[in-house]
Each structure stands twice: as C-alpha cells, then as structure tokens.
Amino acid sequence: MIRQARPPHPGRRRREPASGRAPQLPLPLPPREEMGRDSFVTGASNAEALAAIEGWRGWPDRRLALAGPPASGKTHLAHLWAGLSGARILPAAALGGRNPQDLAATPLVVEDADRALPAAAERTFLHLINVMRAEGQWLMITGRAAPARWPVRLPDLASRLTAFAVARIAEPDDALLSALLQRAFAARGMKADERLLGYLLRRMDRTAAAAQAIVARLDAAALAERAEPTVQFAGRVLGW
C-alpha cells in the first residue's frame, strides 16, 4: 500500500510542525467526489442504467426511475444526466411546500424518492408528476428499489410511479468491486496494491457501500496511527 506524497491531495491536509513542537496529526477531510463520465466506474451491474442515461431522449413519456442499492452510483448517474439535459437535482424530502409549476420549468431529478414522505410532500410529488407530464418535461426519480415497492400512501401517486420505466443497478461483481475500491482509495489520496485489494475482496460484503465503508475505516486508522495500510494493518483494523 503506497500513499502518494506529491502533489498534496485535497482529501487530506498535514500541518508542518513548528520549531520545537511535536508534529500535529493530519486533518482528515471528506474525499473529493468527481461526478463526470470519466470517473464513473462501469461494469455489468450498472450497464443497463448507464445506457438508459446516455440514451435519455428515448425514455417512455420522458420519465425514468433509477433503482439501485446504496452507494451503487445513482447520484453519480443523476449528475451525468443533469449535465446532458440541464436538469436540476432535488431530494424528495425537500418537495413539501415547493411549487410544482416552478419545478417543472426544467428537467428534474428527484433523489431518494423511495423514502417515506410526509403527506404534504406526497401531494406535491403527485402534482409535480402530473404537471411535468402535461408540459412534456423530463423527469428522473431515484430509489433503492423499483417504485412498485415504495412506501406510498396516496393511491394516485402509487399509480403514477408504477408507470415509470425502470433502469436497475445490481450489486457489483468482483471486477467492479475492485475498481470501486481503487477509486475510493484514490479519492482519499491512497493507492492500493493488488495484494491488499485481493485480501479485501475475499472477505468483504459484496456491496458498493461496504467498499466505501472499508476504505473510510482504513483511511481514518492510517491517519490516526500515521501508518501505511498493509494486509496485516487492514486485518487488525477490520477485525479479520
């Protein structure tokens, strides 16, 4: 495991020790997030969703539901589509009190739309879908499952949601998991060798969320201990 020293990475900061003082601990900062096409890690599990985004002008009724597990790339794909279409991105929890006519002025992404929403937000969501369809506007919604499985209380809203075409993201295979691990390490200014990647892949849960959580734990421990992560280090930190 080799940590890149130059140039300094924006995901971490090290303070130079003042004369006669002990060096201060590094200051961990959130990893940088890149949402461009080149930084999207592709594989068999997300090929269908990526094709739907790149072929967005063919969506039935100009609507799409993007379904996938946590940390699988839904937000990244939403930003890719926003770049292609000029869409705004809005979390579903922020729908309450918004004017659907104003929201329908441009293409729109409603993220995390599978979360249980207050009654007012559900009514706004229903009105928004109706307005955007009437005006021929583009709409993408995201969630962890297809809309038919969302906890919706309004029957009319449930009916509208199940009419959306669905693009699915599956859990990643080994090749994609390895690429996701490498990307997560790189986002924190770290570079994993094949031995460490293989060790992690043989033991970790097979999800994108697990890959991110593992790298975050290793990074925090390495910063705290001023250590370079190795297979032995990872085994101790992760309890393997």
JONORZI-V292982 format. One record per helix or strand. SS is the DSSP state (H for helix, E for strand). FROM is the first residue (numbers start at 1). TO is the last residue. If there is no record, write none. Layout:
((SS/FROM/TO) (SS/FROM/TO))
//
This chain:
((E/2/3) (E/12/13) (E/27/28) (H/47/54) (H/56/58) (H/60/62) (E/63/68) (H/74/85) (E/88/91) (H/92/94) (H/100/103) (E/108/111) (H/119/134) (E/139/143) (H/147/149) (H/155/162) (E/165/169) (H/174/187) (E/190/191) (H/194/203) (H/208/225) (H/231/238))
//
